[in-house]
């Protein structure tokens, strides 16, 4: 298990206009090519990976390699209520 350095500069992965506590994913790039990830709702739970693996993941997201996960979620999610109605 890798200890999380106290001096990491966490960056929140959220839309620029996002407000509120999230939950959002935050990441930080540390020494020795390590990348740290956490969720704002549970910042004590940190996942660590390497920069090489992180870069491969980002390229996979950009290439659409994980789009089927989103499609599966949209099928399970009930439709959002129309604005102006409750």
C-alpha positions in Angstrom: 0.0 0.0 0.0 1.3 3.4 -1.0 1.1 6.3 1.5 -0.5 9.4 0.1 1.8 12.4 0.2 0.3 15.3 2.1 1.5 17.9 -0.4 -0.3 16.7 -3.5 -2.0 19.3 -5.7 -5.5 17.7 -6.3 -7.4 18.6 -9.4 -11.1 18.1 -9.6 -12.5 16.4 -12.7 -15.8 18.3 -13.0 -17.3 20.6 -15.6 -16.1 24.2 -15.2 -19.7 25.4 -14.2 -20.2 22.6 -11.7 -21.3 23.6 -8.2 -21.8 21.7 -5.0 -19.9 18.9 -3.4 -20.2 16.4 -6.3 -19.4 13.6 -5.9 -16.4 14.3 -8.2 -13.2 12.5 -9.0 -10.0 14.2 -8.0 -6.5 13.3 -9.2 -3.0 14.3 -8.4 0.3 13.6 -10.0 3.0 12.6 -7.6 6.7 11.7 -7.6 8.0 8.4 -9.1 5.4 8.6 -11.9 2.5 7.9 -9.6 -1.1 9.1 -10.1 -3.5 9.3 -7.2 -7.3 9.3 -7.6 -10.0 9.8 -5.0 -13.7 10.7 -4.8 -14.7 14.0 -3.1 -17.2 12.1 -0.9 -14.5 9.8 0.5 -11.1 11.5 0.2 -9.5 9.1 2.6 -9.9 6.3 0.0 -7.1 6.9 -2.5 -6.3 4.7 -5.5 -2.8 4.8 -7.0 -1.7 3.9 -10.5 1.2 4.8 -12.7 1.4 7.6 -15.2 1.7 5.1 -18.1 -1.5 3.3 -17.1 -3.3 6.6 -16.5 -2.3 7.9 -19.9 -3.5 4.6 -21.5 -6.8 4.9 -19.7 -7.3 8.5 -20.9 -6.5 7.5 -24.5 -9.0 4.7 -24.2 -11.7 7.0 -23.0 -11.0 9.4 -25.8 -11.2 6.6 -28.3 -14.6 5.5 -27.0 -13.4 2.2 -25.6 -15.6 2.5 -22.5 -18.7 4.0 -24.1 -20.6 0.7 -23.7 -20.5 1.2 -19.9 -22.3 4.5 -20.2 -24.9 3.0 -22.6 -25.6 0.3 -20.0 -26.0 2.8 -17.3 -28.4 4.9 -19.4 -30.6 1.8 -20.0 -30.8 1.2 -16.2 -31.4 4.8 -15.2 -35.1 6.0 -15.0 -35.9 9.0 -17.2 -35.3 12.4 -15.5 -38.4 14.4 -14.8 -39.2 17.2 -17.3 -38.2 20.7 -16.1 -41.0 22.7 -14.6 -42.9 19.6 -13.5 -42.7 17.6 -10.3 
